Amino acid sequence: MKKTFCLFLALTVFSAALWAGGKKDEPQTTPTPPAATAPAAPVLSGKKVIVADANSTHHLNLYVAQEKGLFAKRGLEVDIQQTGSGVAAVVGGEADIVFNCPTGVITPIANGQDITIIAQVKIPCTSVLVVPVNAPYKTPADLKGRQIAGLSTTCCAVILIRDALRNQYNTDFELVTLAPGAAIAALDAGQVNGAILEEPFVALALLAKDAAGNPKYKTLFNGSSDADGDGTIDPNLAGENPPCRTINANKNFIATRLNDAKAFIEAIAEADQIILSNPIAEDIVDIAQKYVSVDRQAIINSNPKLGFTTQLAAEQLKGYADALLRQGTIKQNPGDGLFAPEFKGITW
């Protein structure tokens, strides 16, 4: 009886060992704790939003929204493609969105092409007249017949300044069509008398020094200068707070992916607030330099002037269309037809 009980006890202990450790011949291991659950990734729409972009600090809100994940958190996958033909790409359906000078978009809209304005990028236009520091211009009338570099006859700033000269001073200048970098080079070479430049190229020009270390250029007739030295600030020839660039979209994109378009604008509006809270923050300047090859100090000097907003200056934009109509560039002003009706009450 004693032998039988000992045998039963031995079998019980052996069975317990098998139950706790698995099979007899398997090595014993410490169980691995479950991995921590990772945060859920944004659920993307499955379709890219293609932005045709000619890189500029004026599009800084686009870059900030991309780099800080503001599109991704709304489920958007944004593909920024660098091109000098952004409006044509949107009209043709190769891209969904383009940030552009509104006067470059008004013409295809007036011609019935598949593009519409959905939001503002910034206000005001920062383009001003830059001239050598020793330029003899005391009043706007002194610009008569001068060779002034500018982007094009349909550039917003060129239109505004020329209209003011014609209507208020019965005069005009000779436009030399040049891109900003080439315009500064032409100024340096004495090939033009002045240049209508936008930021950050204005800042670049004002940072330039002559051999003696003195400033080479100044701005005139932009609401901050006193050309004739009478102690009175001259009015801005371009007017008060003229609107600058707009966000423009392919009409089919708006019709078929309206929610994506609205989410895109929400992300831009969030980026606007980040930039406006500190436009010269180190991370903001770093993002600008990632996309735009401009001197860092010029970016720092110009960023505070970029008044980012998504709210359209609708009446002033329609005024640009009137100017293009007077030029003969378009045959009719589309009026409210410039803007996407789907965004009425949102951005206009």
C-alpha positions, 0 to 999 in steps of 0.5 A: 500500500505504501509503495502504491501511494508513492507511485501515485504521488510521483505520477502526479508531480510529473503530470503537473510538470508537463502541464506547466511546461508543455511537452517534456522535451521542449525548452522552457521560455518566458512568454513575450508580453503583447506589443503596445498598440500603435496610434491609428494612422490617418485613413487616406482617401485613396486618391492623391490631391495633385498640386501643380506648384511653382515654388514660392514663399507665397505658397508657404502655407501649402508647404507648412500644411504638408510638412506638419502633416495637416493634410494627412490628418484629414485623410489627404495624400497631397502630391506637390509637383513643381512646374511652371505650367500649373494653370494649364495642368489644372485646366487639362486635368493633369493636376487638381489644384494650383496656387497662382496670381488670380489674373492668370486664372481669370482669363481661362475662367472667362474663356469657359475652361475647367478651372475655378477659384476656391480660396484666397492664399494671401492679402495683400499683394507685396509687390512694390516698385524698387529703384536705385537709392539715387533715383531722381523720382519725386512724384509718380509722374516722374516714372513717365517713359521709364523702363520698369521691369515686371513679370507681365502685363497681366501681373496684379501689381503691374496692372494696379500700378499702371492703372493708378499712373494712367488714371491719376497722373496721366502717365505710364512707364515702359514695361520690360518683361522679366522674372524677378531674379532677372529683373534684379540682375537688370537693375544691377546692370543698369539696364532698367530704371526700376523693377516691380518685385514681390517678396522675398525678392524685394527683401533680397534687393533691399539687402544688396549693398554697394562697394562701400557697404551702403544700400543699393536700392529703395522702394517708392510709392508703396505707402511707406516711402517719402519720395519728395522729402516733404515729410509726408508718406506717399500713398501706395500706387497699388491701393490699400491691401490689394489681394494677391494669389488664389487657390484654384481647382479643376472644376471636375475635381470640385464636382467629384471630390468636394469633401477632399477639396474642403478638407484641403482648404481646412488644412491650409487655414490651419497652416495659416494660423501656425505661420501667422503666430510666428512667421519667422519661427525657425521651423517655419523658415526651415520649411520655406528654405526646403522648397525655395532657394532664397537667402535665409535673411530675405525669408526672415525679412519678408515672411511677416509681410505675407498675410495668409488667409483663405477668405476671398477678396471677391469684389477686388478680384472682380476688379482685376477682371475689369482691368483685364477687360479694359486691356482686351485680354478677356471679352467679359467679366465673369463676376461671381462666376470666377468662384466655385459656388460650392465654397460660397459661405466658406471662403466667399 
